[in-house]
């Protein structure tokens, strides 16, 4: 088991102030010396923890503050040493005081909203959020007496107009899914502070490599760790990062809800994070190359990628993002059936709903995320039968481009 000296006090002294991202993803949050001299953080695979005697138990219970004692717990639902190392690393990467690792990205979003909102509160969200996030807001939160207002992702005037005396939070993604809108965080935070409203940003698509929303004054950041942070399409997890005062009620609630991560999954996240900077650098570059190619192809009607001057938020993205991400959305110039033929002809990207891993993945949103949506809902959100979302992996860019080219050639 980790001792207090090994776990928190013996971290690299300069990691929060001087280390760059490439060093932080490898070392931040980890003990300088692990048990048994292990280079890697051990998997502490246990559901409960033992006490030497009743005096030790009594002393622990008298001092018990599970959210403030990462080096020791009495039960796995309240914390785990392997999980705590991941949380510390993610807090450093996002520039937050604390992080909470949860069982999925949706667990992170739903826990934050359920605990921090109260009956009678008002929430403003942008229309281009992940569909399950919007569904949760419109169904479960409304059952709790929370009113929801939806505004276009780039319309800050509409956002400010939607704020009322009962507004408690503004929630947006950056970039959004699937059209990769990039909201101006400086203006968003200025509006929120003017009205004394908290802000939550889902930064899954950006990752800490491309953006740190907390540095702009955003109050909470959430990620689906399943995606870029873990990076290998082999686990589910989510994270919330914020200041200690906002995190305390969330950590207490997590223990009650039981939305925890298994130590083995935490170890895989930790291993994935060590290559995050390298993976995202490659994915940023590949996605830009793919987007530029698609924009010139006669069988592609439109491309959405914030690195392209044609994207409506390109100016904001250039000012705010350090990289434009690994997702490219585009419309095939043809029928829905031709779009399916194109996707089926691809040999490298796999047809799957996720993103951010080392393997390239492709999906047709109308057939997956919005399969059960009404035609009216799809039309309102711009989800056509020709829309394709491509998440590039770390394959050779020339191979990926050649594959896309041959698949598009199937349409001629």
C-alpha atoms as one frame of an Amber mdcrd trajectory, in Angstrom:
protein
   0.000   0.000   0.000   1.155   3.563  -0.653   2.341   5.557   2.320   1.495
   9.230   2.647   5.091  10.197   1.922   5.251   8.039  -1.191   1.899   9.096
  -2.621   1.285  12.806  -2.365   4.287  14.509  -0.818   6.910  12.873  -3.037
   5.566  13.872  -6.470   7.825  15.725  -8.870   8.092  19.141  -7.247   7.768
  21.236 -10.394   5.069  19.301 -12.245   2.276  21.858 -11.785   4.337  24.935
 -12.570   7.263  24.081 -14.861   6.791  20.724 -16.566   5.429  20.656 -20.092
   2.601  18.398 -21.209   4.843  15.690 -22.652   6.507  15.305 -19.255   3.295
  15.648 -17.261   1.501  12.808 -19.048   4.353  10.490 -18.075   5.152  11.613
 -14.523   2.458  13.875 -13.040   0.584  12.519 -10.057   2.806   9.473  -9.675
   5.033   8.676  -6.679   8.753   9.069  -7.199   9.205   5.688  -5.543   6.552
   2.975  -5.870   6.138  -0.032  -3.561   8.675  -2.806  -4.208  10.684  -0.434
  -6.409   8.224  -0.873  -9.276   8.572   1.649 -12.120   4.861   1.474 -12.881
   2.113   2.225 -10.380   0.873  -1.114  -8.990  -2.701  -2.277  -9.360  -4.095
  -2.340  -5.816  -6.750  -4.964  -6.541  -8.871  -4.971  -3.412 -12.455  -4.251
  -2.385 -11.643  -3.546   1.272  -8.665  -2.608   3.437  -7.518  -4.177   6.697
  -6.551  -2.573  10.007  -3.776  -3.759  12.286  -5.965  -3.597  15.389  -9.017
  -1.885  16.880  -6.964   1.147  17.980  -5.938   1.760  14.370  -9.547   1.371
  13.247 -10.793   3.801  15.895  -8.155   6.377  15.004  -9.021   6.095  11.297
 -12.755   6.501  11.866 -12.193   9.487  14.149 -10.216  11.240  11.412 -12.171
   9.875   8.465 -12.421  12.278   5.539 -12.324   9.919   2.589 -12.029  12.667
  -0.029  -8.956  14.026   1.795  -7.108  10.765   2.508  -6.026   9.289  -0.847
  -3.365   7.088   0.736  -5.745   4.920   2.751  -9.388   3.860   2.914 -11.459
   1.215   4.563 -13.564   0.288   1.502 -12.995   0.416  -2.242 -16.055   2.515
  -2.995 -14.424   5.416  -1.133 -11.131   5.285  -2.975  -8.265   3.224  -4.295
  -4.528   4.056  -4.510  -4.285   3.197  -8.220  -7.357   5.288  -8.983  -6.026
   8.193  -6.921  -2.834   8.355  -8.980  -4.919   8.653 -12.161  -7.032  11.381
 -10.564  -3.958  13.337  -9.525  -2.464  13.082 -13.013  -5.699  14.258 -14.667
  -5.977  17.169 -12.231  -2.454  18.256 -13.172  -3.108  17.902 -16.909  -6.239
  20.057 -16.718  -4.790  22.548 -14.232  -7.446  21.787 -11.610  -7.178  21.303
  -7.876  -8.880  17.903  -7.861 -10.225  15.248 -10.209 -12.739  12.457  -9.677
 -12.512   9.344 -11.843 -15.898   7.771 -12.560 -17.258   4.711 -14.330 -18.063
   6.485 -17.643 -18.250   9.883 -19.281 -22.012   9.940 -18.811 -21.521   9.092
 -15.121 -19.334  12.191 -14.843 -21.926  14.403 -16.550 -24.989  13.045 -14.782
 -23.400  13.026 -11.322 -22.228  16.623 -11.679 -25.626  17.854 -12.836 -27.667
  15.818 -10.357 -25.643  16.935  -7.354 -24.964  20.564  -8.237 -28.456  21.401
  -9.524 -31.529  21.604  -7.301 -35.287  21.660  -7.960 -36.257  25.059  -9.295
 -32.824  25.726 -10.833 -32.366  26.616 -14.494 -29.745  25.151 -16.845 -28.640
  26.574 -20.210 -27.181  24.085 -22.707 -26.007  24.386 -26.297 -27.949  22.488
 -28.957 -24.961  20.612 -30.382 -24.302  18.564 -27.241 -23.898  14.802 -27.309
 -27.400  13.456 -27.756 -27.465  11.382 -24.550 -26.435  14.457 -22.562 -29.346
  16.405 -24.030 -31.720  13.504 -23.407 -30.657  13.367 -19.751 -31.259  17.102
 -19.389 -34.683  17.005 -21.033 -35.939  13.897 -19.234 -34.295  13.159 -15.885
 -33.453  16.725 -14.904 -36.947  17.918 -15.742 -38.331  15.230 -13.410 -36.259
  16.886 -10.685 -37.825  20.255 -11.421 -34.860  21.700 -13.329 -35.784  23.921
 -16.269 -33.712  23.632 -19.456 -33.036  26.243 -22.135 -31.287  25.286 -25.390
 -29.332  27.805 -27.460 -27.286  27.528 -30.687 -23.634  26.653 -29.943 -22.097
  29.865 -31.283 -24.818  32.373 -30.428 -23.566  34.064 -27.272 -26.280  36.734
 -27.469 -28.944  34.015 -27.345 -27.064  32.339 -24.511 -27.008  35.486 -22.409
 -30.651  36.191 -23.206 -31.584  32.711 -21.947 -30.105  33.375 -18.502 -32.646
  34.156 -15.802 -32.442  34.700 -12.015 -32.766  30.936 -11.452 -29.952  29.983
 -13.843 -27.230  28.087 -12.033 -25.121  26.507 -14.811 -24.213  26.854 -18.482
 -23.129  23.588 -20.140 -21.353  23.291 -23.485 -18.951  20.996 -25.325 -15.763
  22.101 -27.035 -15.451  21.095 -29.795 -19.036  19.904 -30.105 -20.292  16.609
 -31.490 -20.577  16.145 -34.463 -20.108  19.588 -36.045 -17.056  20.581 -33.994
 -18.239  24.042 -32.981 -15.781  25.922 -30.783 -17.421  28.306 -28.340 -15.496
  31.415 -27.295 -14.594  30.556 -23.703 -13.469  34.077 -22.785 -16.857  35.480
 -23.720 -18.701  32.523 -22.196 -16.970  32.973 -18.849 -17.476  36.746 -18.947
 -21.224  36.245 -19.454 -21.385  33.632 -16.700 -19.544  35.814 -14.204 -21.668
  38.814 -15.069 -24.726  36.801 -14.072 -23.028  34.796 -11.276 -23.572  31.505
 -13.093 -21.295  28.444 -13.072 -19.908  26.914 -16.271 -19.378  23.248 -17.213
 -17.471  22.257 -20.359 -17.207  18.772 -21.835 -13.704  18.876 -23.306 -13.549
  15.261 -24.491 -12.880  16.180 -28.131 -10.193  18.725 -27.221  -8.211  16.820
 -24.572  -5.794  18.678 -22.273  -3.322  18.628 -25.183  -5.394  21.070 -27.230
  -7.225  23.072 -24.566  -7.445  23.716 -20.806 -10.880  25.272 -20.169 -10.135
  25.908 -16.474  -7.404  28.336 -17.545 -10.155  30.488 -19.083 -12.139  30.515
 -15.854 -14.498  27.605 -16.579 -15.675  26.076 -13.285 -15.857  22.346 -14.112
 -14.394  20.251 -16.911 -15.655  16.765 -17.766 -14.206  14.143 -20.107 -15.189
  10.771 -21.386 -11.898   9.113 -20.428 -13.001   6.250 -22.678 -11.966   8.341
 -25.657  -8.614  10.112 -26.086  -7.381   9.997 -22.495  -7.370   6.186 -22.240
  -6.901   6.023 -25.991  -7.191   2.324 -26.795 -10.940   1.610 -27.124 -10.758
  -0.960 -24.329 -12.435   0.549 -21.246 -15.121   2.911 -19.954 -14.415   5.835
 -17.609 -15.112   9.513 -17.071 -13.593  12.350 -15.070 -14.623  15.634 -13.477
 -11.940  18.258 -12.771 -12.519  21.422 -10.758 -11.687  23.305  -7.583 -11.757
  21.550  -4.228 -14.881  23.332  -2.983 -16.981  22.108  -5.928 -15.472  18.628
  -5.854 -16.181  17.819  -2.201 -19.947  17.223  -2.616 -19.291  15.328  -5.848
 -16.808  12.950  -4.210 -19.236  12.333  -1.349 -21.989  11.595  -3.880 -19.764
   9.278  -5.916 -19.266   7.098  -2.844 -23.034   6.829  -2.405 -23.815   6.291
  -6.094 -21.016   3.769  -6.463 -19.942   5.125  -9.872 -16.337   4.031  -9.344
 -13.606   2.677 -11.605 -12.030  -0.724 -11.106  -8.293  -0.584 -10.245  -7.405
  -2.630 -13.321  -9.191  -0.141 -15.576  -7.455   2.707 -13.734  -4.101   1.086
 -14.487  -4.982   0.898 -18.200  -5.961   4.584 -18.141  -2.647   5.452 -16.515
  -0.762   3.499 -19.153  -2.771   5.138 -21.945  -2.171   8.635 -20.584   1.580
   8.258 -20.898   1.297   8.377 -24.702  -1.496  10.979 -24.831   0.690  13.832
 -26.096   2.205  11.681 -28.833  -1.121  10.230 -29.930  -2.964  13.554 -30.049
  -0.128  15.252 -31.933  -0.376  12.544 -34.594  -4.183  12.655 -34.659  -4.228
  16.458 -34.958  -1.897  16.309 -37.951  -3.669  13.413 -39.654  -7.120  14.932
 -39.207  -5.978  18.219 -40.726  -4.541  16.385 -43.730  -7.734  14.357 -44.167
  -9.958  17.433 -43.792  -7.990  19.370 -46.390  -8.192  16.438 -48.813 -11.927
  15.926 -48.304 -12.672  19.601 -48.831 -11.231  19.423 -52.350 -12.951  16.186
 -53.358 -15.891  16.529 -55.783 -17.913  13.812 -54.007 -17.777  15.623 -50.656
 -20.384  18.328 -50.208 -19.072  19.925 -47.012 -16.433  19.375 -44.331 -16.588
  20.418 -40.673 -13.153  20.736 -39.101 -12.155  23.728 -36.947  -8.688  23.812
 -38.515 -10.182  24.725 -41.896 -10.867  28.399 -42.723 -14.296  27.284 -43.994
 -15.414  26.230 -40.499 -17.641  28.920 -38.924 -15.583  28.906 -35.717 -12.141
  28.797 -37.323 -11.069  32.196 -35.957 -12.030  31.238 -32.396 -10.407  27.822
 -32.787  -7.116  29.322 -33.984  -7.046  31.694 -31.029  -8.127  29.162 -28.418
  -6.978  25.670 -29.403  -3.408  24.368 -29.498  -4.538  21.682 -31.964  -7.764
  21.105 -33.871  -8.473  17.512 -32.838  -8.753  14.102 -34.413 -12.409  14.160
 -35.578 -13.540  15.225 -39.049 -17.221  15.388 -39.984 -18.315  15.656 -43.603
 -21.240  15.163 -45.960 -21.064  12.948 -49.018 -22.376  14.630 -52.168 -24.891
  11.943 -53.013 -27.652   9.854 -51.529 -27.870   8.104 -48.197 -27.318   4.823
 -49.953 -24.139   6.127 -51.577 -22.937   7.296 -48.170 -23.393   3.781 -46.830
 -21.488   2.390 -49.814 -18.614   4.754 -49.064 -18.436   3.740 -45.393 -18.700
   0.033 -46.235 -15.841   0.396 -48.730 -13.411   1.731 -46.129 -10.772  -0.825
 -45.132  -8.905   0.912 -42.297 -11.535   2.786 -40.224 -13.873   0.458 -38.380
 -17.605   1.114 -38.174 -18.159   1.925 -34.493 -19.732   4.649 -32.329 -16.728
   5.833 -30.320 -13.684   7.997 -31.040 -10.263   9.006 -29.791  -8.513   5.624
 -29.823  -5.482   4.397 -31.712  -7.747   2.802 -34.340  -9.596   5.020 -36.811
 -13.371   4.734 -36.391 -16.171   5.890 -38.666 -19.900   6.259 -38.159 -22.993
   7.596 -39.877 -24.738   9.551 -37.093 -28.187   9.123 -38.667 -27.775   5.330
 -38.443 -26.312   5.213 -34.949 -26.623   8.079 -32.453 -29.764   9.420 -34.115
 -31.291   6.174 -35.390 -34.388   6.545 -33.186 -34.686  10.319 -33.625 -37.597
  11.780 -35.527 -36.996  13.300 -38.973 -37.858  16.678 -37.457 -35.222  16.334
 -34.728 -32.573  15.281 -37.229 -33.432  18.155 -39.558 -33.309  20.685 -36.725
 -29.823  19.493 -35.763 -28.524  19.156 -39.324 -28.165  15.375 -39.114 -28.554
  14.196 -42.701 -28.288  10.697 -44.165 -25.105  11.849 -45.908 -23.288  12.966
 -42.724 -20.181  10.954 -41.793 -18.045  11.332 -38.656 -14.475  10.074 -38.895
 -12.221   9.754 -35.846  -8.673   9.271 -37.054  -6.340   6.958 -35.186  -2.571
   6.747 -35.303  -2.262   4.789 -38.551   0.022   6.054 -41.287  -1.685   9.157
 -42.754  -0.828   8.175 -46.333  -2.491   4.788 -45.879  -5.597   6.400 -44.403
  -5.810   8.938 -47.239  -5.413   6.224 -49.848  -8.178   4.227 -48.199 -10.539
   7.215 -48.177  -9.687   7.914 -51.809 -10.475   4.370 -52.942 -13.741   4.358
 -50.969 -14.849   7.634 -52.572 -13.914   6.219 -55.984 -16.553   3.523 -55.422
 -19.190   6.244 -55.864 -18.205   7.061 -59.480
